[in-house]
Amino acid sequence: MKIAVLGTGTVGSTIGSRLIELGHTVMMCSRTANNEKAKAFVAKHSSNALAGTFADAAAYGEIIFNCTAGVASLEALNLAGEKNLNGKIIVDIANPLDFSKGMPPSLSVVNTNSLGEEIQKAFPEAKVVKTLNTMWCGLMVNPGLINNGDHNVFISSDHPEAKEEVKKILESFGWKPENITDLGNLSSARGTEMFLPLWLQIYGAKKSGTFNIKIVG
Ligand SMILES: NC(=O)c1ccc[n+]([C@@H]2O[C@H](COP(=O)([O-])OP(=O)(O)OC[C@H]3O[C@@H](n4cnc5c(N)ncnc54)[C@H](OP(=O)(O)O)[C@@H]3O)[C@@H](O)[C@H]2O)c1
């Protein structure tokens, strides 16, 4: 599949690399066409990777991964262009963490709203699926790193058929079907995004991001 990865940070690079490993081709993108990190990604993966602007990649991709800074995701997706996103699945991994006032960050959208819902409202013809945002990116693409892969990933969307498509990708990453917890419609992304302040506190206490939620009981 041709996949657009929006975001040249650690998450975009980790997700993009894993997708290429699984046989997909990936366009890594940013605000500019000659981003150094996107160029390095292409150099690393050669023929299965391309680089471009957010708009180039959104036009190229059959499915879009949003791995941009959450406070800037709407700006990035606007640059990607509504016509390039219409009808496509947007896998939204971003968290609306606002670090502008230092640590700990606040959530720029919260309680009665979520970034996932804001993206869906801004691009009503796209199909937003919120997932993977509750863990460190190394675990997103390799759940077997801890507890024999026996821990949970959440999925939220108003589009059941899009959710099924994304579940297949999660399974290809190594997620066991029974550990992909379907939380229902996109408003459930409020809960997964609001987990982030606790995630950051656990990270601070453990001094490691290699942990996740496992539902028991
Ligand atoms: N790190 C993790 O393990 C982890 C885990 C779960 C969720 N997340 C979420 O994943 C997302 C990506 O995290 P990250 O650390 O890899 O990257 P990041 O540093 O949060 O974001 C990098 C991307 O955001 C874009 N961006 C920044 N400001 C922008 C603006 N004003 N307009 C348009 N685009 C802008 C950058 O574009 P340029 O390339 O043009 O600079 C870059 O591609 C975040 O939302 C984060 O909360 C991270």
The ligand as an SDF file (V2000), in Angstrom:
LIG
                    3D

 48 52  0  0  0  0  0  0  0  0999 V2000
    7.1720    9.9800   21.1510 N   0  0  0  0  0  0  0  0  0  0  0  0
    6.3130    9.0030   21.3680 C   0  0  0  0  0  0  0  0  0  0  0  0
    6.6920    7.8430   21.6370 O   0  0  0  0  0  0  0  0  0  0  0  0
    4.8360    9.2740   21.2330 C   0  0  0  0  0  0  0  0  0  0  0  0
    3.9260    8.3490   21.7550 C   0  0  0  0  0  0  0  0  0  0  0  0
    2.5530    8.5530   21.5530 C   0  0  0  0  0  0  0  0  0  0  0  0
    2.1180    9.6620   20.8460 C   0  0  0  0  0  0  0  0  0  0  0  0
    3.0310   10.5790   20.3970 N   0  0  0  0  0  0  0  0  0  0  0  0
    2.5450   11.7210   19.6310 C   0  0  0  0  0  0  0  0  0  0  0  0
    3.0400   11.5790   18.3030 O   0  0  0  0  0  0  0  0  0  0  0  0
    3.1940   12.8670   17.6970 C   0  0  0  0  0  0  0  0  0  0  0  0
    4.5800   12.9810   17.0790 C   0  0  0  0  0  0  0  0  0  0  0  0
    5.5540   13.0110   18.0780 O   0  0  0  0  0  0  0  0  0  0  0  0
    7.1070   13.1850   17.7080 P   0  0  0  0  0  0  0  0  0  0  0  0
    7.8270   13.3630   18.9700 O   0  0  0  0  0  0  0  0  0  0  0  0
    7.5340   12.1290   16.7620 O   0  0  0  0  0  0  0  0  0  0  0  0
    7.1500   14.5070   16.8270 O   0  0  0  0  0  0  0  0  0  0  0  0
    6.8770   16.0620   17.1850 P   0  0  0  0  0  0  0  0  0  0  0  0
    8.1740   16.7050   17.4560 O   0  0  0  0  0  0  0  0  0  0  0  0
    5.8170   16.1430   18.2480 O   0  0  0  0  0  0  0  0  0  0  0  0
    6.2570   16.5730   15.8010 O   0  0  0  0  0  0  0  0  0  0  0  0
    7.0560   16.6560   14.6880 C   0  0  0  0  0  0  0  0  0  0  0  0
    6.2620   17.0340   13.4680 C   0  0  0  0  0  0  0  0  0  0  0  0
    5.2990   18.0640   13.7420 O   0  0  0  0  0  0  0  0  0  0  0  0
    5.3840   19.0310   12.6850 C   0  0  0  0  0  0  0  0  0  0  0  0
    5.0260   20.3780   13.1430 N   0  0  0  0  0  0  0  0  0  0  0  0
    5.5000   21.0270   14.2390 C   0  0  0  0  0  0  0  0  0  0  0  0
    4.9930   22.2840   14.2880 N   0  0  0  0  0  0  0  0  0  0  0  0
    4.2140   22.4230   13.1910 C   0  0  0  0  0  0  0  0  0  0  0  0
    3.4290   23.4970   12.6790 C   0  0  0  0  0  0  0  0  0  0  0  0
    3.3330   24.6710   13.3180 N   0  0  0  0  0  0  0  0  0  0  0  0
    2.7420   23.2870   11.5330 N   0  0  0  0  0  0  0  0  0  0  0  0
    2.8230   22.1030   10.8870 C   0  0  0  0  0  0  0  0  0  0  0  0
    3.5540   21.0550   11.3180 N   0  0  0  0  0  0  0  0  0  0  0  0
    4.2480   21.2190   12.4570 C   0  0  0  0  0  0  0  0  0  0  0  0
    6.8450   19.0220   12.2760 C   0  0  0  0  0  0  0  0  0  0  0  0
    6.9380   19.5060   10.9490 O   0  0  0  0  0  0  0  0  0  0  0  0
    8.3920   19.8080   10.2750 P   0  0  0  0  0  0  0  0  0  0  0  0
    8.9160   18.4270    9.9420 O   0  0  0  0  0  0  0  0  0  0  0  0
    8.0700   20.6360    9.0980 O   0  0  0  0  0  0  0  0  0  0  0  0
    9.2150   20.4950   11.3380 O   0  0  0  0  0  0  0  0  0  0  0  0
    7.2150   17.5570   12.3940 C   0  0  0  0  0  0  0  0  0  0  0  0
    7.0010   16.8670   11.1840 O   0  0  0  0  0  0  0  0  0  0  0  0
    2.9180   13.8910   18.8000 C   0  0  0  0  0  0  0  0  0  0  0  0
    1.5990   14.3600   18.6630 O   0  0  0  0  0  0  0  0  0  0  0  0
    3.0610   13.0740   20.0930 C   0  0  0  0  0  0  0  0  0  0  0  0
    2.2850   13.5850   21.1490 O   0  0  0  0  0  0  0  0  0  0  0  0
    4.3710   10.4190   20.6100 C   0  0  0  0  0  0  0  0  0  0  0  0
  1  2  1  0
  2  3  2  0
  2  4  1  0
  4  5  1  0
  4 48  2  0
  5  6  2  0
  6  7  1  0
  7  8  2  0
  8  9  1  0
  8 48  1  0
  9 10  1  0
  9 46  1  0
 10 11  1  0
 11 12  1  0
 11 44  1  0
 12 13  1  0
 13 14  1  0
 14 15  2  0
 14 16  1  0
 14 17  1  0
 17 18  1  0
 18 19  2  0
 18 20  1  0
 18 21  1  0
 21 22  1  0
 22 23  1  0
 23 24  1  0
 23 42  1  0
 24 25  1  0
 25 26  1  0
 25 36  1  0
 26 27  1  0
 26 35  1  0
 27 28  2  0
 28 29  1  0
 29 30  1  0
 29 35  2  0
 30 31  1  0
 30 32  2  0
 32 33  1  0
 33 34  2  0
 34 35  1  0
 36 37  1  0
 36 42  1  0
 37 38  1  0
 38 39  2  0
 38 40  1  0
 38 41  1  0
 42 43  1  0
 44 45  1  0
 44 46  1  0
 46 47  1  0
M  CHG  2   8   1  16  -1
M  END
$$$$
